[in-house]
Amino acid sequence: MYEEFFGFTAKPFELVPDPEFLYLSRVHKKAITYLEYGIRERNGFLLITGEIGSGKTTIIRNILKSLDEKVTLSKIFNTKVTSEQLLAMINDDFGLDVAGKDKIALLRQLNEFLVDEFVAGRQPVILIDEAQNLDIDLLEEVRLLSNLETDKSKLVQIILVGQPELRRTLADDRLRQLRQRICISCHIDHLSKAEVEEYIFHRLEKAGNRAAVEFGEGAIGLIYLFSRGVPRLINIICDFLLLSAFVEEKKVICTDLVKEVIGEIESESKFWGDESDGEKTRMTAANGKALEEMSAKVTRLEATLGDGGAASSELANLSEQIKMLEKILNGTVLALQSRIDSTDANISEMRLDMEELFKLIKMVDKGGKQLPEPPKKGFWNWMTS
């Protein structure tokens, strides 16, 4: 919609993972290097983790494009399955006929296929994305697949890709054998503030016009603050910014426009509204601490520099960041309060139901009287449904 206005040949901030737009931050370079080395050296298990939107899928697609032709790949992206379904999906992606086969037949089929691939000089690789959904039993089943081997070599290499919860699952003592087989492990962290700026201009350049827009002082800092360095959220924010700038026929993105877009996103609780209470509490504490630090900076600047030009500019920038943090902090507190109010209401309803139950029990104890018809709502409704 806005490509012609800004001189783009493609949209710079699409959400679909595209290896052509891959920005190689320090951690992304490390992850790609580790994966390439692990596959080339035929190491056992490879583990790649990262937060939602950190770029794991883009890295995987980049690796898949550069795989040696001797690599035979089975890709699994749906991990909410049983062990038999997982095995069938692996075999099916290897191109095997899985119709009507039970688990034993599937294992025998896979073993024969891997031996044939080994004899032919090819390298089978199983890549399991969204592996955080695998429970301990399924992960143990995956480990057992790595037992398929000849006298001198493993027949298959396995790559596990998932969110940080995968590492917590792997820390379970029941999976220590699997942990010992992980030869290469890498975690993709969020982008730093400097990397966020590089990332934005990298994507503008890949889209055909690095100089399409100019970011006013403090604008990229606000993008970093709200996105927390997550590439997917940076894309969403910047796409909204470009659309807003196009509507207003502007090619300068100022802090006011960034605040307006971020405010709309935050008011809808579009990205950070689905976190657990523990995560919200952690966010509140972190935002509160940042707010205190910025307030302290303002106080020190006012005391030492007065109202000079440089000080005024710095104070204005800090003031804008404080306002944004206050908005995020207030939104988090309101979300927590809503959850607390909902829980209190549920507890109150349960208390009334229990009181009603005790009354009925006492009536039976006193004279064996016939119980009255249960209420249409509350506890009895649940019991009789």
C-alpha positions, 0 to 999 in steps of 0.5 A, spaced: 500 500 500 505 504 501 511 501 497 510 506 491 510 512 496 517 510 500 520 507 494 520 500 496 520 494 491 517 490 497 514 491 504 520 491 509 516 489 515 512 483 513 511 478 519 512 472 514 519 469 516 523 471 510 531 469 509 532 474 504 531 479 510 535 476 515 539 480 519 545 477 522 545 480 530 551 477 534 547 471 537 543 470 530 550 469 527 552 464 532 546 460 532 547 459 524 554 458 525 553 452 530 547 449 526 552 449 520 558 446 524 553 441 527 550 438 521 557 438 517 560 434 523 554 430 524 554 431 531 548 428 535 543 433 538 543 440 536 539 445 541 536 452 538 532 456 543 529 463 543 523 467 545 517 468 541 518 472 535 526 472 536 527 469 529 528 462 530 524 460 524 528 465 519 534 462 521 532 455 520 529 457 513 536 460 512 539 453 514 535 449 509 536 453 503 544 452 504 544 444 506 548 440 502 544 436 497 546 429 500 542 431 507 535 428 507 531 432 511 524 431 515 521 437 518 516 437 524 512 443 525 506 440 529 508 437 536 502 437 539 501 429 538 502 422 540 509 418 540 506 414 534 503 420 530 510 423 531 513 417 528 508 417 523 510 424 521 517 423 521 517 417 516 512 421 512 516 427 511 522 422 509 517 420 503 515 413 506 508 410 506 505 410 513 498 408 511 496 402 516 502 402 520 503 401 527 508 404 532 513 397 531 512 397 523 513 405 523 520 404 527 522 398 523 520 402 517 524 408 519 530 404 521 531 400 514 530 407 511 536 410 515 540 404 513 539 405 506 541 412 506 547 411 510 549 406 505 547 411 499 552 416 503 546 421 504 545 424 511 538 424 514 536 429 519 530 430 523 528 437 525 523 438 530 520 445 531 516 448 537 519 442 541 517 446 547 510 442 546 514 435 547 513 432 554 518 428 557 515 422 555 515 424 548 522 427 548 525 420 551 522 417 545 526 422 540 532 420 544 531 413 543 531 414 535 538 416 536 539 409 538 538 407 531 546 406 529 551 402 525 557 399 529 561 405 527 556 411 526 549 414 528 544 413 522 540 420 524 541 427 526 536 430 530 535 438 531 531 441 537 528 448 536 523 451 541 522 456 546 525 457 553 520 452 556 524 447 552 530 448 556 526 448 563 523 441 561 530 438 559 533 440 566 528 434 568 533 429 571 529 424 567 532 427 561 539 427 563 541 422 558 538 426 552 542 432 555 548 428 555 547 427 547 546 435 546 553 436 542 551 444 540 546 448 544 545 456 543 539 461 545 537 466 541 537 473 545 533 479 544 536 485 540 540 490 543 538 497 542 544 498 537 542 492 534 534 494 533 537 501 529 541 496 525 535 491 524 530 497 522 535 500 516 537 493 514 530 491 512 529 498 509 535 497 505 533 490 503 526 493 501 529 497 496 530 504 500 534 505 506 533 512 506 525 511 505 524 515 512 528 519 517 527 517 525 527 523 529 531 523 536 528 518 541 524 515 536 528 508 535 529 508 543 521 508 544 521 502 539 526 498 542 523 500 549 516 497 547 518 491 543 524 489 548 528 487 542 523 482 539 524 482 531 517 480 530 514 486 534 519 491 531 516 489 524 509 490 527 511 497 530 514 499 524 509 497 519 504 501 523 509 507 523 510 506 515 502 506 514 501 512 519 506 516 515 504 514 508 497 516 511 499 523 513 504 524 507 510 524 511 517 521 511 520 523 518 517 519 524 517 523 530 517 521 537 509 523 537 508 518 532 511 512 535 508 514 541 501 514 538 502 507 534 505 504 541 499 507 545 494 504 540 497 497 540 498 497 548 491 499 549 489 493 545 493 489 549 495 486 543 502 483 544 503 483 552 496 481 554 497 474 554 502 473 559 502 469 566 501 473 572 508 471 574 511 474 567 506 481 568 509 482 575 516 481 573 515 486 567 511 491 572 517 491 577 522 492 571 518 497 568 518 500 575 525 500 576 527 503 569 522 509 571 525 510 577 532 510 574 530 515 569 526 520 574 533 520 578 537 522 571 532 527 570 533 530 577 541 530 577 540 533 570 536 539 573 541 540 579 547 540 575 545 543 568 540 547 569 536 549 563 541 549 558 540 547 550 543 540 551 540 539 558 533 541 555 534 536 549 536 530 554 531 532 559 525 532 553 528 525 551 528 522 558 521 525 559 518 522 553 521 515 555 518 516 562 511 517 559 511 511 555 514 507 561 508 510 565 503 508 560 506 501 559 506 500 567 499 502 568 496 498 563 500 492 566 497 494 573 490 494 570 491 487 567 493 484 574 487 488 577 482 485 572 485 478 573 485 479 581 478 481 581 475 476 576 479 471 581 475 474 587 469 473 584 470 466 583 472 465 590 465 469 592 461 464 588 464 458 590 463 460 598 456 461 597 455 454 593 459 451 599 454 454 604 448 452 600 451 445 600 452 445 608 445 447 609 443 441 605 447 436 609 445 439 615 437 438 613 439 431 611 442 430 618 437 432 622 431 428 620 433 425 613 428 429 610 428 429 602 432 434 599 429 440 595 430 441 588 437 443 587 438 451 585 439 452 577 446 456 578 452 454 582 455 448 585 449 444 584 448 446 576 455 443 576 454 437 580 448 435 576 451 437 569 
